[in-house]
Structures are given as C-alpha cells and as structure tokens.
Amino acid sequence: MKIIIDDKIPYIRGAFEQVAEVVYLSGAKTTPDVVKDADAIVTRTRTICNEHLLKDSTVKFIATATIGYDHIDTDYCDAAGIRWTNAPGCNSKSVEQYIASTLMVLAETKGWNLSEKTIGVVGVGNVGSKVARVCEILGMRVLLNDPPRERAEGSEGFVSLETIQREADIITLHVPLNMKGEDATFHLANDTFLNALVQKPVLINSCRGEVTETQAVKRALDKGLISDFVCDCWEDEPDLDLELLAKTCIATPHIAGYSKDGKATGTLMSVHAISDFFGLGLNNWSPSGVELPSNPVIEIDGAGLSEQQIIARAILHTYDIRNDDADFRKNTKLFEQLRGDYPTRREFPAFTVKTKNVDAVTVAKLKLLGFT
C-alpha cells in the first residue's frame, strides 16, 4: 500500500515504513497526480482534501493530525466511500495552557484578582471543558454555554449565550466552525452579539478565525463594547486584517494548540487510525524524540506572594504568551514561518515545581493543573 504524508507532521517518520510505501510531501505539493495511486493520506489543515484532489484516486482513508477538519470535504468523502478521521482533543491541553497564560498576563496587566472575575466559556468540548476546569482551579466563576451538549445532557450546568453576554468579564470561544444550521458559529461574534455585551469583557478567540467577524470586532473595540481582544485565529489567515492586529491586546499566529505534546498526540491518533482501518498492527506505536523543555524545574519561593502570583510564576515559566505576541508583531508577513518554525513548548506535566513558603492549598492547585 502507499501512504502520502504531509512532511510537516512531527514525529511520524518511521511509523509506516515497514508496512507501506511512504511519500512525504508538503501540503502544496499534494496534487491529484500524486495521490491517484495512494491508499491513504495523512495531512494537516493546509492540504485541501476535496473532489479536485481525490476524484480519480484510489484513496480509501484520510487522517488529519489536527482537531479541525474544515479542509476535508466530508460530504464528498462520505459519498465517495472515503473514510476520514481527525484528532479530536489532541491539542486541548495546549490550548488550556495558552488560555492559562493569557489569563495570568491579563491579571498582571489589569491588576485583576481572577477569583473575582466571571469567565464565559462558549463551546465546552474537548478544549472548552479543560479551559473551564483551569478557570475553576483559579477560583473564577465559570459560565458554560454549549447548546448541542445542553440538548443532549439537559440544561443543568449550562447557561444561555445571553447570560454570558450579560455577566461575563471574559469570554473565550472554543467552538467548531459550523457554517449553517441551528448551531452555526460562522461570525458568531458579530455586531448583534457584541452590541449586547454588558461588562465590556475581554474577548478571546483561539478556535476558528471565522467565528469572529473582523469588522464587527474592530467596531466593538472602537466603541468600548469589549475592553480587549485576544486573538490566535484570524479570518482569511495568513492574510489577516492588520488594522485589527494593531487594536488587539494579545496577537498570535494560530499557535494556541502548538505544544509538542499536542502535536505528538495528533500524530499518534492518526497513525493508530490508519493502522486500525488497514489492519497494519501499529496500535502500540507511539512517537519518539519529543523535545524536552530547556528548564524543566521551576523553583518558587512563595514568601510575600499571593496564591495567584505563585501559580502565575509556574504557568508563565512553561509558556509566556507575550513572547509569541512580540515575535508576531515584528513581522506579520511571517505568519506561516512562525507556525512552521515554532519553538519547543511543553505542557504542565513536563515540569516539576519545587516550592518553599507555599501553603498546601496552593501546592494542591499546582498539582491539579498538572505540575509535578
């Protein structure tokens, strides 16, 4: 059998070589001629898997090593008998870390005590549920909005979007991009949504660029309807709106889920999915060579520090979002390069915290966040 693999997928080399012919190509070079005699494709979001690519091919299975699958024409694949899979939740802990770093920077900048703030989490799937848990550990009041889950599970624990618009100091978006239907999320944050905000909240988009309407967000910032905008996902990226970038509090080039842990998990899920489908016997395969953090031990003397300051030191040691913001603003034309050459970022469990003058309650919270 023959497998076409996007050459930017990390840690995958060597996974299939003993059982298949493997061709590594950049997404741009994955053309109809290349895939016509392939059995499977392992891809990222930059390869558009549609009728144009697949029509005359022998492709039977597509695995994308990403949560999102907007780049796969699922209707065409289903009609053509081509199975496909994504990697739901693979980078959810990475986005959790991204939001945690954002919250600590906002708290430092604005002089906030996070335990006095209300955050609205819109979309409570693999990512949103982990974000909500972190916010609860930090003592925040957390409002959850997820209409599909609410219909399936009942209303307990969920609130309306109107409640979040009325009560939240921070709103963080973690929804898939749905273009139509009762759960449509395209331009969810539009003029109507933003004009109904009461607390002048910080708005955070780390899910899909098209969930926020660019012009509406700019108007909301100008009118003071939102106090700040934190953006990782942009409409029309990499050709983003530079005027919106200039107005944005924290700007990053779609890297919220770019921890090494998340990438390794996405690769593992894709390899296992193809192995299951074709019976390749690779279900015990796991990625190797995942880079270690440069400073895996965090020493904190808590004398004179609040609980929030202690936790902030641990979180920002693992990942300080301000570095990505600064690198991005230096040259926004390097959007794709910044993603492709993204430095090593490891999640909380890769770090050990050594404390003194820190009470047991705070230590317990650090453990709940995943630190050793």
N, C-alpha and C positions, 0 to 999 in steps of 0.2 A: 504494500500500500504506500501511498505518497501523502505527505503532510506538508502544507505550506504554513510557515510560522513567521509572524512579524518579528524582525530581528531586534526590535527594541523591548521585547518581552524579557524581563530579567529572570535569571536562574533556570531557564528552560533548556539550555544547551546540554545535550547528553541524555535528555529524558526519553526520547523516542528512537535514538539512532540504532539500537539493537533490534528494533522490531519493524522499522519502516524506513523508506527513503524520505529524507528531510531536506527541505529547501527553505533557507532563511532569506527573507526579503523585507525591504522597507514597505510600509503601507502604500506608498505612492507607486511602487513597482508591482503590486499585486494586481495584475491585469487579467482579462478574460483568457488570453493565451496561456498565461502561467498556470491558472487554476483548472484549465479544461480537463486535465487528466489526473487531478488531485482527488483524494478521498476525504480529506479534512483540512480545515483552516483554523489556525489559532491566531487570534487577532487582537487589536486594541481599537480604540474609537476612531482612529484615523483611516481605517480601511472600510469603505462603504460596501457592504455585502447586499447587493440588490440584483435585480434581474439582469442588468447590464453585465455584471461580473459573473453571474452564476448560470445564465440561461443554457449554454451549451456545454456545461461542465459535468463531471462525474462526482462532484462534491456531495457527500452524504451527511456531513456533520460540520457545524461551525461552533467553536468555543471562543468566546471573548473573555479575556482575563481582566474584565472590568465589571463594575456594578451596572453601569449604564449599557443599554443595547439599542440606543437610538440609531446607530449606524447599521443595524441589521434590519432589512425589510422583512419583518417576521411574517406578514401576510403572504408575501411571495414564497418565502421558505416553507411555510406550512402547506401552501398549495402545491409546491413542487416536491414535497416529501423530503425536504432537507431539515434534519433536526438541528436545533441550536440550543446553546446554553450560555448564560452569563455567570458571573461570580458574585452573587448577592452577599453583601456583608463583608466582602474580603478586606475592604479598607475602612470599615466602620470605626475601628479603634483609632485609626489615623485621623479621621475627621473629628472624633471625640477629642483627641489631643489638640487639633487645630482650634476647636472651639474653646477648649480649656485655656489655651494660651491667649486667645482673643479676649476672653473674659478677664484674665489677670492683667492684661495690658490696659483694657478699658478701665478696670478698677483703679489701677495705678494712675492713669491719666486724669480720670474724673474724680478721684478721691472717694470712690464708692466703697461701701461695705456690702459685698454681694449678698450677704444674708438678709439684707433689707430690700432686695430687688426681686421683681417678678419677671420671669422669662417665659415667653410663649414659644413652644416647640411645635412647628407646623410640619406634620409628617413624622410619624412615630414608628417607622420600620426598623430595619437593622441599624441604621445610623442614628435616627432620631431618638430611639429608645436608649442608646448608650449616652448620647448627649444629655438626655433628661436625667439619667442616673448620676452623671457627674455633677450636674447642677444641684441635684438633691444633696449629694455629699457636701457640696459647698454651702449648703444651708439656704439655697434660694427657693422661693415659691415658684413651682413649675406648673404651667398650664399646658395641657396636651390637646392637640387638635389633629384628628385623623379620621375623616368621615368613613373610608372603607372599613377600618378596624372597628369604628363605633357601630356600624351596621352589623358587623359580624359578631361582635362581642358584647354589645349593649352600651348604653351611654355612660355607665359608671366609670369615672376616671378621665373622661373626655369633656372638653368644653367646645363651644361654638367658636368660629372664627371671629364673630362679633365680640365675644368675651375677651379674646386676646387683643383685638383692636382697641378695646376699651381699657384694659387693665395692665397690659404688659409694658415694662420698661425696656425690654429687649425682645426682639422677635427673630428667631433663627429658622430658616427654611431648609427642610430636608425631605422634599417631595420628589417623586419621579416627574419627568416631563410627559404629561398627557395632553395631547392636542385637542381632544374633544371628549364629549360625554359628561356625565354628572360630576366626575372627579377631574375635570380638565384643570390643568395647572399652568398652561401657557399664559403668560402675562397675569399670573395670579396677583402679583404686586403691581396693580395698575392704578390709575387715578382714583377710581372708586374705592379700592382697598386703602390707599394711602390717605385719602381725604377723611376717612373715618377713624383715623388713629387719634387717640386722646392724650396719651402720656408723652408724646414726642419721642418715641422709642428709638433705640439703635436697631437698624435692620441689618441682618446678616444673611448673605446668600452664598452657601457652599454646596449647592446641589446641582442646578442647571441654570445656565445663563438666561434662557428664555422664560424662566419663571418670573423674573423681574423685568418690567418694561422700562427700558433705558430712559426714555424721555420723561416718563412719569416720575421716576426716582429723582431725576435732576430737578424737576419742578418741586417735588416734595422737600428736597434739601433746601432749595431756594426759599420756600415758604416757611421752613421750620417745622414741617409736619413730622419729619424724622430728624433727630438730633445728629445722627451719623449713619453712614453706610459702610459696612464691611463687605468686601466682595472678592470672592475667589473665582466665580463663574460668571462669564460675560456673554451678552448677546453678540453674535457674529464673530466670536473669537476665532483666530487671533487678531482680527481687525476690530478691536474694541473702540468704544467711544472715548476719546482722550479727554473730552470735557468732563465726562462722568468720573474718569480716573482722577482728575485733578480735584474733584469735590469729595472723593472717597477718603474715609478715615484710615482704613487699612485695605491695601490692594495687593493681591497675589495672583500669580498666573496659573490658576486651576491646578493647584498642588495640594489641596487640603488632604486628599487621600494618598499622598505620595510617600508615606513611610516605607522603609524597606520591608517591614513586617507585612504591610498590606499588599505590596507587590508580590512578595513571596507566596502569600496565601492565594492571591488571584491566579498565579501560575499553577500552584498545586491543584486548585479546583478545576482548572482547565485540563490539565494532564489526566487527572482522575476521571473527568467526564468522558474524554476521548477513549481512555482505557476501558471504561465500563461499556461504552457503545460498541466498540470493536472487539472487546474481549482480549485486550493486549496484556493483561496480567501486571499492570503497573500500579495497582491500588496501594502498594506500600511505598511508592516513590515519594520522596519529599525533596524540596530544594536544598541545595548546599551552598556554602560560600556567602551566606547573608552577612554583610559587613557589621562589625561591632561598633558601638559608639566610641568616640575618641576619649570621652571622660565618663565612664560608666558608674563611678561612685560620686554621690552627692553628699557633702558634709555640711550640716546645718546646725549652727548654734542658735537656739531659739531665744536666748536672753534678750529681753526688750522687744521682741517681735510678737505681733498678733498671730493668731492661727492662720488668717488669710495670707499674711506675709510669708509665713513658713511654707505653706502649700504653694504659694506663687513661686518661691525660690526653687522648689523641686520641679514644678511644671516648666518654668522658663529655662531651667538648666537643660531639660530634654529638648525643648523647642521654643525659641523666641520668635514669634511671628514677625516682629519688627525687622528682622534680618531679611526675610523674604520680601517684605514691603519695600525696603530700601533698595535691594537688588533689582526689583521690578521697575521701580521708578527711574532708575539710572538709564534704562533704555527699554522702553516698552516694545520696541520692534524685535526684541529677543525673546518674545513670548514662548515660541516653540523650543528655542535653545535652552531657556531656563528650565523648562519641563524636562527636556531630554537629558540635560546635564545636572539634574537636581542632586544636591549633596546628600550624604547619608543622614537619614533621620530615623531613629529607632523609637519605639513606643515605650510607655512607662515600665512594663515588666523587664525591659533590658537594663534597668538602672537599679542600683542599690542606694538607699538613703541611710546615712549614719547621722544620728541626732544626739544632741545633748541639750539640756534645758528645754525639752519639748515634752508636753504632757501626754498622757496615754491616749486621750481622746483624739488629739491631732495625729499621733502616730497611727492610730487605728484608721483614720481617714486617708492617710497616705497609703496604707495597705489596701484599702478599698479601691483607691484609684489604680492600683496595680503595681505600685513600687514594692521592691523587696526591702 
